[in-house]
């Protein structure tokens, strides 16, 4: 959500929820890499979430009737049958009498707006909607922001199941609540603080909530994220936890440890409609912002915890604010990035062409493989991303970044780990484009994309895993600047971790593993450099798992002996048989 947008315009980005059908699920699971050790471990989110969220189109006017209709349309359109699963209510479902904060119940938790979501007997109005969503065979999501309402503090409401009260845990610092305001911080060192969040999570679980989005999360809200992660898990109900928005990349490891996904940037909506209209939902400029985000965040997403690039604004034709090629590009970029695909459009008025895009199961499978693509070409309007799936299939997305002119986009296939002359399929048309080899080029119209898949086993590349750490030899951020120092990082099947061994060289992204400045002494750093045939780029793969430099006779070594943290460099060192000098092929 954006700050500074007038309340009448409403300002945040929301996402949709969904999941795979049996057939699509089987395909996605077959492509899954192993979960990262540091990812949230709550039993959900092993593939990117698919679904719908109320923010982009509904914004400030969610009601039970509106949400029920969207859920019904998810089912009747056939989207549910191919895996779109979550139906999420965003902001404006709770009472908001003014700047004193959201209205609260007897235990200080947000109180449902009964005008928008009327109860049925003793059943809360939100639970009534959740029951309807579940009856459609779908899952239900809801929205919160960090902290506790000032109204709870003013009333000093008791914390359910404890002798503590709101005033015992509240701070005086303000917390983000973009549309209602009036939230203050929680001191999680105080008794009763975790119990308060537990009680809120228990209420959500009792309503049938399957997905919780915490909006307004900043680096100062790690305590809230930890508390909600623990609270949702203690309910015993599998509940997906998503964080929003524009989170700090420097804390990516924390977001991955405690949540299933996190917004990497601001809202995708353009907020450019006349007279407060939701339409157009977005524009090409807002999609363009995501190319750099996808490249920067690539190392951090994976099964259980994914980078989230905000709502998919495809479904309502010209009201999306994108041309047809731009809509395919948005879906393709998000799919290459293994991002949640949460629709922001009006599902009750779906455009037939857009519905065809959303139901392209070949493109959905690219998203559901749970592998983040690396950017291997960034040359003005030429943008190319690629990834290698666990069966050796290679996916290449060639994008024309320009929204106004055609562009020929080219890629050296070796940079994607492709050698030889494999056949390739265009995933948007379903047609074979024949064999590809060497350098591949395609002319693309403004904002257009070509999304290609090569057959299983295409890539002859492999990952080299350090025995000491279980992490992979990695070219940081897919940097193809000669001289880039190499490191170890969590294995993620990205092209920047896929190495081919040919003629004694180890190559990735079209460059060679290199002993820096032809160094031959222990401690010489290892970089990536233009292949030149020199002996400092020659390596021997030994049967004991070591890799020795031909020129130096020294072993490829993880710096610091037993060091194993992400980002630890690699170097040459006297061979000593240590596990930090042994590598296995993944």
N, C-alpha and C positions, 0 to 999 in steps of 0.2 A: 504494500500500500504506500502511496506517496503522501508525504506531509505537504501542507500548503495548498491542497486542492480544495476548493469550496465544498462545504458539506453537501450542497445541492447537486454537486457533480459526483461526489463519492469517489474514494481514491484507492482502492487496493486491487491487487490481482488475485484471482482465485483459480482453483483448479478442480478438475473433474476427477472422478474416481472410476476405475474399472479394472477388470481382470480378464484373464484368458478363458476361452472355452476349452473343452477337453482336447480338441484337436490342436488349437493354437498353443495350449498349455504344454502339451507333449512336445511340440516343436521347440518352444522356448526352453523347457527344462533340458532338452537334449543339447542345447547350445550353451548352457550355463557354465561359467568357470566356477572354481571353488570360492566360497565366501572369504572376504578379507577378515583377518583375525580381529581387527579393531572395530568392525562394524557392529551396529546395534544388533542385539541377539534376542529379539522378542518374538521370533517365530513368524514374522510377516515381512513383506517387502523384499523377497528374494529376487523378484523381477520388478521393473518399474511399474508403478501404479497406473491403471487406466480408468478413466471415468469422467465425471462432470462436476463443475463447481458453480455456485450461484453468482459469484462476484461479477464477472465480465458483463453478462447480460442483465441479470435480475438486480444486482447492486443493492440499493437500500430498501427494496420492496419484496423480500422473501415472505411467502405465506405458505400455509399448509397446502392449499390448493395448487399453488405454483410449483412447489417441490414435488407433490404427487404427480402432477402432469408431466414434469420433466422425467421422473422415474419411469412412468408409463411409456413415454416416448423412447427412452433408452431401450426398453424391451421391444416395443412394436417396430422400431426402426431396424432391428437386427443387430444393433451395436452390442447389446448385452450378449448375444449369441457368439460373438467373436472375441469377447473378453473384457469389454468396457464394463466396469463393475461398481465403482464407487459413485454415490450421489451425495454431494457435500453441500451443507448449508454454510455460507460464510457469515459475515457480520450482519447485524440488525435483526437478530432473532430474539434478543433479550430486551428487557425493559431498560429504557434510557431516559430518565426524567430530566436530566440536565448535567451540567459540568461537575456535579457532585459524585458522578460515577454511575456505573450500571446498578440498576435495582437488584437487590439480593434477597435470598430466602432466609429462613430462620438460622441457617448455618453459614451465612456470608457468601454463598455461591450465587452466580448470576441467576436471576429469576426470568423465566420464559415470558415473552410478551404474549399474553393469552388472547389478545385481539387477533394477532397474526397466526398464532398456533394454539387454538382452543383445546383445552383438555377434554378427555372423554372419561367422565366419572373421576376416579382418582388417578387416572393415567395422564401424566404430563403431556402437553401438546407436542413437544419434540419427540417423545416416545411414540405418540400416535403416528407421526410421520415416519419415524424409523420402522414401525411395524408395516406401514404401507410399502416402503422401499424393500424391506425384507420379503414381503409377499410377492414382489416382482422378481425375486431371486437375486437381488442386488445387495450391496453393502452401503452403510450410511455413515456420513462424516459430519463433524461439527467444528466450531471455531472458538478459540479463546485468545487472550493476550496475557502477558506476564503480570504477576502481582496479585493484589487484592483490592477490591473496590473501596473507595473512601466511605461509601455508605455502610459497608460492613464495619469499618473502624468506628464511624460515628455512632452506630448502634451497639458496638462492642459485642457482636454476635458470638455465640459460643461455637467452638470447633467441635464438630460432631464426634462423640465417643471419647472426649477428653474433658479435663477440667479447665482447659485454656480457652482464651477468647481472642478475637481479632486484634485487639490492641496489644496483646502479648507478642504478636509476631510481626506487626506492620512497622515499616519505616516511614519516614517523611519524604523520601525521594519519589519523584514522579516516574511512572512507567508508561510505555506507549500504549495508548488505545486511541486509534486514529479518528474514530467517528463519535464516540461517546465521551472519551476522556475520563478523568477521575479515578485512575488506577494508581496505587502506590506500591512500593516494593515490599518484599517479604524478607525478613532476616532468617535465613535457614539454619542459623546456629541456635535459634530459640526453640525450646520445647513447644510442640504443637504445630510447627511450621509444616513439616512433612505430613502430619496427620490431616491438616487442612487440604492440601493438594490430594491426598489419598481419598478424602471424603468426596471431593469434586470428581475425581476419576471414577470412584465407585458409583456415583450418581450417573455419570455418562454410561458406564457399563450396564447399569440397571435399565437405562433407556434403550440399549441395543446399539450403542455407538461402536463403529468399527474403525474410525479414522479421526484423529484429532490434529488440527492445525493450530500451532501457536504463532500468532503474528506479532510483529514489532520486536522480534528478538535481536538483541545486539550482544556485543562481547561482554557486557555487564550482566547479561541474563543467563549465564551458564548455570547458576544455581537453580533457576526456574526450569531449565531444560533437564537437568539431572533429576530434579524433584518430579517432574511430570513423567519422565522415562520410568523411574522407579514406581510411581503411583499407578501408571497404566499396567505395568507388569504385575503388580500385586493384586490387581482385580481378578486375574486368572482368565480374562478375556483377551484374545489376540487383537490388539488395537495398534494400527499404524500411527506413527508420530511424525508429523511434517513441520518444518520450521520455515518462517518467513520474516522478513525478506531482506535481500541485499546483504547477506551474511558475509563476515570477514573470511577471506581465503586463508589467512594465517591461522585460523582456528578450525580448519577443515577436519583435522583429526578428532577434535572434540565433538563437532556436529555429527561425525560418522559414528562415534562411540555411543552417543545417546539418542540418536534419531534415525528414521528411515529415509529422510530426505531433507533438503534445504534449498531455499531460493538463493540463487547466485547473484541476482541483480534486482533492479526495481521492477515496476509493473510493466507488463507487455501491452496493456491497454494504452490507447493514445489520448483518451479523454478529450476528443476533438469533435464530438457530436454537437449539433445545434440544439438549443433549448433543453439541455440536460439529457439528450438521447444517448442511449448506450451505443448506438451505431454512428459511425463505423467503430468496430471494436478495437482495431489497432491500425497500424500503417507499416509500410516497409521499413522505415527508419528504426522502428522498435524491434523488428526482426533482425536487422543488420547488427544491432548492438550485441546480439547473442553469439555471433561468430567468434569474437575475441574471448567471450566468457567460456564457450565450449573448449577452446584451445587451452585457456589458463587452468580450468578446473579439471581437465581430463584425468590427472593422476588420482583423484580423490574419490570418485564414485565407484560403486561395485555392489554386488549382491548384499542386500540388507540395508544399504544406505546409498542413495543416489543423488547426484546433482540435479537440481530442479530449475528449469529455465522458464517457468511460468506457463500460463494457460495456452492451449492450442486454440487459435481463433479461426477455425475452419468449420463450416457447417451452414452458414447463412448467405452464401453467394457474395454479391457485391457488398452486402452489409458487413462482411468480415473486415473490409478495408484493405484487402489484398487482391491482386490479380490471381487468376487460376494458377499460373506458374509459381507465383510467390507463395500460394497456399501449399503447393507440393514441396516447395523449398523449406517452409517452416516445419512441416511434418518430417521431411528428410533429415534436417539438421537435428531436430529433437531425437529422432530415431537413431541417428549415428551416435549421439551423445548418451544413449540409454537413459533418457530423461523420462520422468512421469509424463504421460499424455493425458492431461486433464482438460477436457473441453470447456470452453467458456461461452459457447454459442447457445442459441435457443433451439433445443432439441425438438420442440413441437412444430417448428417451421424449417425443416432441413431442406437445403438445396440438393437436388438429385446428383449433380456433379460432385459436390462436396462430400455427400454421403458415400459416393464411390471411392473417393480418396480415403476417407476414414475407415472404410471396410477393406482396404487393400491389405490382405493378410501377409503378403510378402514383405511389405514395408513394416507392418507391425512386428514381424519376426525379427527384423533388424533391431528394433527397440528392445524387444523382450529377450534378446541374447545376453543382456546385462553387461555388455562390454562397451566401455567408453572409447570412442574413436580419437585418434590423434590427428592434428592438422599437419599435413605434410607439404602443402603448398599454400603460401600466403603472399600473393603477388598482385597487389592492387585489387582488381575485380575478380581475379582468379583465386578461388578458395577450394582446396581439396582436403577432405578428411578420409581416413581409412582405418579399418580395424580387421583383425584376424580372429575368426571365431574358433572355438575349441576343436572343430573338426577340420580346420585348415582352410575353410572358405574365407575368401577375402571380400570385404565390402568396401566399395569406394564411392564417395559422394563428391561429384564435381559441381560446383556452384558458381553462378554468375552473380557476384555481389551487387553489381550495378542494377538499379531499378529503371534505368532509362535507355540503355544501349546494349546491343548484342556483344558477346565476348567469346573468343575461342579460349577454352580452358584446357590446359595440358598438364600431364603428370608423368613423371618417370616411374614406371611400374615397379622398378626395383625398390623405390622408396616405400612402397606398400608391401614389400616382401614377396613380390611376384617375379618369378623367373620362368623362362620358357614362353609358350604361346597358348595359354588356357582360353577356353571359351568364356564368354560373359553374357549375363542376362540383364536387360534393363528392367528393374523391378517395378517401374511405373507402367510400362507398356506390356510387360510379360514376354517380350520378344527377345530372341537371341540377337546379339550384335556381332556374332562370329568370334573369331580368335583375336586376341589382343597381345601385343608384345612390345618391348622396348619403351617407347614413349607413346602414350595414348592422348588424343585430342578430340574435343567435341565443341561445336559452335552452339552456344546457348543464348536464347533470347533474354530480355531484361528480367532479372530476378528468377531465372529458371535453374533447374537442377537436372542432372542425370545420376541416377542411383544404380550402381552395378553390383552384381554378385558373381564371383567365380566359383567353380565347383569345389566340394570338399577335397582337401589334399593339395590344393593349388599352391599354397605357401610352403616352401621348403625351409622356412625359417623356424627357429626354435628359441625358447627362453633359456637363459643360463641362470640357474638358481644357486645362490650361495648356501652351502651346507650349514654354515655357522648361523645364518639369520633366517633362511627361508625366503629371502627377498631376491629380486631379479636384477641382473645387470641392466642398467637403464640409462637412456640418453635423456637428461632432464628437460621436460617440457617440449620434447621432440625438436630440440634446438639443432638446426642444421648449419649453424655457423661454425666453420672449421676452427678447431681449438677448444670446443666445448668440453669441459671436464666431465667424466662419466661417474656414475654413482650406483648405489643399490636402492631399490624402491619396491614396495608391495607389488607383487605380480598381478597384472591386469590385462594381459593379452594385447596391449597396445602395440602398434608397429614400432614404437621407440624401444620396445623390449624384445622384438623379434629379430634374431640374428641369423644370417646365412653364413655358412663356412664353405668357402670356395677358394681353391688355389692358395690355401694357407692364410687367407684373410678372414676376419670376422666383420661383417657388414650389416649396417642398419640404416634406413632412410637414405640409401645411396652413398653413404660414407663409410670409411674404414676405422676400426679400432686401432689406436695409434699410441706408441710410447712417446710422450711429449718431448719435443725437441731432440728426438733420437737418444733420449737418456738411457743409460745402461746401469745405473746405480740404484740400490735400494732406496725407495721413497720417490722414485720417478712417477709423476702423475700420468694417468691414462686419459686420453682425450679422443674425440671423434674428428677425423680429418679427411680431406679429399684423398681418395685412393691414388697412390703414386708409385706403387710397386716396390717401395723401399723396405729394407729388412726390419725396420721398427714397426711395420704393419703386418709382419708375418708371425703367426702363432701356431703352436703345436698343441693339439688336444690329446692329453695323456690318458692312459687306461685307468689311472688312479684318481681321476677327476680333476687333476690340476691342468692349468693352461699356462704354457711357458712361452715367453717371447723369444723368437728365434735369434734376434740380434743380441739380446742381453743374457739369455739363459735363466732369467729370473721368472718367478711365478706371479700370475695375476692374483692380487691380494686385496682384501677389504681392509682399508686403513684402520689402524688402531687395534689390530689383533681380534679381540672378541667383539668389537663394535658392531652393532646390528641395526642402528636406528635408520629410518628413512633419510635419504640424503647423504649417508656416509659415502665418502669417495672411495675410488679404487686406485691401486698403484702397483708398481713392481716391487718385489721383495725377494730376498733369498728364500729359496724353497725350503720349507721346514715341516711339511706334512700336516700343518694345522688345518682345522675345518674352515678357517677363513680364506684358505687357498684352494678349497675344493668346490667344484661346481657340478651340478647335475642338470641334465636337459629336461625341460618340462614339456 
